[in-house]
Amino acid sequence: MTDYILGIDAGGTKTLGRLLHPATGRSWQLKMGSASLTNDYNNAAATLYQLISNLFELAQCRGEQVTVVAGVPGAGNVQLRTSLELHLAELCPQLWVTTDAKTSVWGANAGQPVAVVALGTGSVGMRLEANGEERQFGGWGFNIGDEGSGAILGKMAVRQVLDEFDRRRSFDSRLAKAVTAVIGTDPANILGWLKHAVVNDFSRLAPLVLPLAEQCPQAAKVFERYVADVVALIDLTCLDVTLPVVILGGLAEGTLPHLPERIRRQVIPAAGTSVDGALLLAERWRQGELEKTEPRV
């Protein structure tokens, strides 16, 4: 059995890692940039390698002493997950790369039954049932899904602003002024921005929408569609079961007050974070209480 456990929560915006020595309670924590296998595999692999190396150096420990669980966006793709595990195997041989949805659902209610909906750069629903079964909903990525995410909210805002321009040949609304401050007002510049925009570029526009929703009809229209997408994801995640709901991610706080009362009644505060969930999985795996399994999609 190893001496240390390391839990990692990777994401489209930031990556957190916490290394713990259970016998003494000592811990070390680091934060780095984005690490999403779907959005940029090479960047994710480099970020995770550096994070793990730095934590081992801080704690003055060796890889064979550590059980590592990393929750990473895109790890549902078996090929990408296997490739990452091979890339990191020499650094940390006792490694479990899984989805960030799995680590989130284990952290949200301290390993007890719960439905979790994560609203960050991407979006995903996940539930842990009383019989221990895990199921994932959504999380298909920006190109085809991620409704209720920051990236899709930003994309909807751009689409609304361009529709306004097509109709009026001007950018008059408050939403349009906020968005064009980022993407430009000249059609040629906008086309250039759209050509090179990636997931994080759209996600960075999401925080512009909510503060304007009560003042600007265009922003209100976008936000209404976004909330409808979130409700649909929550309902899908809770399909056929009754579970407490935890809403996580950078958009959670601003979204919760706008959800229907029937959903707000189910919502409980998170007992822990995705890093806590990764550490819980690492400890149970280290103790031989769990085997490496992936959620049923």
Secondary structure, 3 states (H helix, E strand, C coil): CCCEEEEEECCCCCEEEEEEECCCCEEEEEEECCCCCCCCHHHHHHHHHHHHHHHHHHHCCCHHHEEEEEECCCCCCHHHHHHHHHHHCCCCCCEEEECHHHHHHHHHCCCCCEEEEEECCCEEEEEECCCCCEEEECCCCCCCCCCCCHHHHHHHHHHHHHHHHHHHCCCCCHHHHHHHHHHCCCHHHHHHHHHHCCHHHHHCCHHHCHHHCCCCHHHHHHHHHHHHHHHHHHHHHCCCCCCCEEEECCCHHHHHHHCCHHHHCCECCCCCCHHHHHHHHHHHHHCCCCCCCCCEC
